[in-house]
Amino acid sequence: MNVTRDSAHATRLKIGPQGRIVIPRELRRALGLQPGDSLVAWIENDRIVLRPRDSVERELWEMFDKVEGSLASELIGERRLEAQYENRT
């Protein structure tokens, strides 16, 4: 079985007696997962989504960087308008 990060591949998994699921080696290799790595899990519709924690964290930081940048620019623009108004009076 040749699995890559971007390939669409389905594998049948079984839930063990203690509710555990083993992620097959091919899937772990495709994502570069190593023993001890952290995953984030959530339910999306009828799916369980598992993502590497580092990947999720990186996306969140990128999202906040974009928000902060636009908010900072907006605030600076407002302050400049206020300063212009104050200088006129």
C-alpha positions in Angstrom: 0.0 0.0 0.0 1.4 3.4 -1.1 -0.1 6.2 0.9 1.0 9.8 0.6 -0.2 12.9 2.5 -2.4 14.0 -0.4 -3.7 10.6 -1.5 -7.3 9.5 -0.9 -7.1 6.2 0.9 -9.5 4.3 3.1 -8.5 1.8 5.7 -10.7 -0.3 7.9 -9.9 0.2 11.6 -11.3 -1.6 14.6 -12.0 -0.2 18.0 -10.3 -2.4 20.7 -11.9 -3.4 24.0 -10.7 -0.3 25.8 -11.8 2.0 23.0 -8.4 2.3 21.4 -7.7 2.6 17.6 -4.3 1.9 16.1 -3.3 4.2 13.2 -1.8 2.0 10.6 1.9 2.5 9.9 1.4 3.6 6.3 -0.9 6.5 7.5 1.5 7.5 10.3 4.4 7.5 7.8 2.5 9.6 5.3 1.9 12.3 8.0 5.3 11.9 9.5 3.8 10.9 12.9 6.2 9.5 15.5 5.5 7.8 18.9 4.8 10.5 21.4 3.4 13.0 18.9 0.2 14.8 19.9 -2.9 14.8 17.8 -6.0 17.0 18.1 -9.4 15.3 17.5 -12.8 16.6 16.9 -16.1 15.5 15.4 -17.1 17.0 12.0 -20.5 15.9 10.9 -20.3 12.1 11.1 -16.5 12.0 11.0 -13.7 11.9 13.6 -10.9 14.3 12.4 -7.4 13.7 13.7 -4.7 16.3 13.0 -1.2 16.8 14.2 -1.2 19.3 17.0 1.7 21.3 15.5 -0.2 21.7 12.3 -3.3 22.9 14.0 -1.3 25.3 16.2 0.5 26.7 13.2 -2.8 27.4 11.4 -4.2 29.1 14.5 -1.1 31.4 14.8 -1.3 32.3 11.1 -5.0 33.1 11.5 -4.4 35.3 14.5 -1.5 37.1 12.8 -3.8 38.1 10.0 -6.4 39.3 12.4 -4.0 41.3 14.5 -2.4 42.9 11.5 -5.7 44.2 10.2 -6.9 45.3 13.6 -3.6 47.1 14.2 -3.8 48.9 10.9 -7.4 49.9 11.6 -6.5 51.2 15.1 -3.5 53.2 13.7 -5.8 54.7 11.0 -8.3 55.7 13.6 -5.6 57.3 15.8 -4.3 59.3 12.8 -7.8 60.6 12.0 -8.3 61.6 15.7 -4.9 63.4 15.7 -5.8 65.3 12.5 -9.1 66.4 14.1 -7.4 67.4 17.3 -4.8 69.5 15.4 -7.6 71.4 13.6 -9.2 72.6 16.8 
